Amino acid sequence: MIKLWNTYKKTINHNCNPSAVETEGTVSYWRNTLFSTTMMFLLPLCLIALIPSLFLITYENKEFITILHFTTIGLMCLIAFAPSVKITMRKLIFSFTVFVFATVLNFFAAPSSGSVLVYFLAACIYSIIIFDNKYAFWWSHIVLFISILFGFAIHFKLSDFSHNVDMSSVNEWTAVSANLVFLCYLSSVLIPKIFNGIENHIQEQIRLKRELEKSKMTLQIKNEELEQFAFVASHDLQEPLRMISSFMDKLKRKYSDQLDDKALQYIHYARDGAQRMKQIILDLLLYSRSNRPTELIEEVNLNELVAEYTQLRRALIAEKKAKITYDSLPVLQTFRVPITQVIHSLLDNALKYIKENVPPHIEIQAREKETVWEFSVKDNGIGIDEKFYDKIFVIFQRLQNRNQHDGNGIGLPIAKRSVEYLGGEIWLKSKVGEGTVFYFTISKNN
């Protein structure tokens, strides 16, 4: 049954809202969507409406109502299922069918025109909605024309309207139909204004989207150019640094016996500065690439990721007698490189900033939320003053003296960029002398 219903919906959508005709997101597309949805539910309702008409045949001998219903259903099936019929023609058949249906009901069956006029009003408003704005007044003109025809028929007694209390005289009919005509013309004025507003809003959204795509493409090109520049610059800058280090080594090796302690100290400063400059250049290159993974999304087991880290840093962990605990970390569908950079940066940070004579204890936890995974990396290190919370995520910003802890302050900025690339955010809670907890989230929709 479900399969049959899905096939039925697919057929009507294909016929009444062909994607090749209108672009999704435009007003015309949504007009056609409304029309196809109407056809989808109208056919079952028409079949249900046959029940009271069969009742009228049996007890009141009004066979023409059933004939009218069958004719209407036939036309609706033609609209919904006939192949190779243009969408505009389907809409026209639909609108005129409803107008004719209402006219016949009012002419032959209605004891009062009040209920039938709802058909006219609905047909008019619905036609205004599903057709372009430039045709908005056509449907009100049709209602006015039908109302005038009924007025002539009443005046010249072309038919017996004694069964309809609203059509006993031209005055009665004018009083009733004038309200209908007024509402129709009012709809012809107001509804197009609503659609104009919607159209302007959609066009503005499309314009903004195009500008965003253009800006995104320009930014991507600029990023690629900057990355290429960073690569070339790092390569070109490393060469003179290698020369400085090499000549300082040669100078020390060949002339150390001719140099005093001050000169040897200068050589050491020059060589150390060159080494640090080289590391800064490499760190800059790494930072420039930190939010642009080249691999595809894959299944990443974070338990295995942490286990790989402990194996990679096993000498450092053993030296510091560190303990890293984690339990039942999730398996994510994400980019491997950014999530690896986040884990490594936070664990390296926790192993680096430790209290003297206190073995580091690092605890990793994960908590699933509605749209994200939230992770925490807790340590018992030296802690961070609250006033430096923002500073630690800025590249090359260090809180500790270089003599106490090595590094260039690149780890946490890389972690921040990687987390943001994965659709999350990173923050921390810390107390000086007691330790730090870094929190970060990873979106489930990568």
C-alpha positions, 0 to 999 in steps of 0.5 A: 500500500505504501509503495502504491501511494509513493508511486502515485505521489511520484507520478503526480509530482512528475506531471504537475511539478516538473523540475525541468520547467522551474528552478527549485526555490523560485515562486513559480516552483512553489506555485507548482508544488502547491498545485501538485500537492492539491491534486495529490489529495484532491482525487481521494477526496473526490472519491469520498465525495461520491458517497453523499452523491450516491445517497442523493441518487437513491433518496432524492433522484438527483442523478445529475449530481453524481454525473457531475461528480464523475465528470469532475473526477474524470477531468481531475484524473486527466489533469493528474495522469495525462502524459505530455500536457503542459503544466499551464494547461493542467492548471487551466483545466483545473480552474475552469473545472471548479468554476463550472462545477460551482456554476452547475451546483448553483444553477440546479441544486443549491437551496441557497447560493451562500455555500456555493459562492464559497466554491467560486471564491475558493476557485478564484483565490486558488487560481490567483495563487497558482498562476502568475501575478499578471493573470490575477484579475482574470479570475475576478473578471470570470466571477463577475461575468458568471454573476452577471449571467446569473443576474440576466437569467433571473431577470429574464426568467430563463430558468426556474430558480424558485428552489434557491432563496438567494435567486428569487429576484435580481436584487437578492442575487445582487446583494449576495453576489456583490460580496463575492465579487468584492472579495475576489477583486480584493484578493486579486489586489492583495495576493499578488502583493504578497507574492511580489514580496516573497519573490523579492525576498527569494531573489535577494536570497539567491543574490546573497547566495551567489555573492557568498559562493563567489566570495567563497570561491575567491577566498578559496583561491586566495587561501590556495595562493597564500598556502603556495606562498607559505610553502615557497617562502618557507622553502626559500627562508630555510635555505639561508637559515641552513647556511647560517647554521652550517657556517656557524658550525664550521666557524666553531669547528675550525676556529674554536681554539682562536675564539674566546668564550664570548665569541663562542657564546655569540656563535651559540646564540646565532645558531640557536636563533637560526634553529628557532626561526626554522621551527617558526617557519615550519610551524607557520606552514603547518598552521596554514594547512591545519584547516584544509584537510585533503582526505575524504570523510572516513570512520575514525575510532577515537579509542584507536587514535588515543592508543596510537598517540600513547604509542607514539609518545611512549618514551615521553609518557614513561619519562614523566610517569604520565597516566592517560585514561579514557573509556568508550570514546565514540567512532566518528564519521569525520576527517582524520587529520583535523581530529588527530591534530586536536587530540595530539595538541591537547595531550601534548599540552597536558604533558608539557605544562605539568607541576614539578614532581607530580606525575601528570594524570590526563582523563579523556571523556566524551558525551553525546548531545543532540547535534554534537559530540562534546569531549573533555581533556582534563589534566592536573597540571599548572593551570591557566589564569582566567585572564589568559583564556583567549590569549592561549588560542592566538598563534605564537602567544606563550604564557611560560618562559621559553627556558621553562617550556619549549615550543612556539605556541602553535599547538592550541591555535591549530587545535582551535582551527581544526575544531572550527573546521569540524563544525565545533568550538573549543573552550576551557576551565582552569584553576591555577595550581590545580589543572585545566579541562579543555572542552571541544565539540565535533558536529555530527553533520560533517 
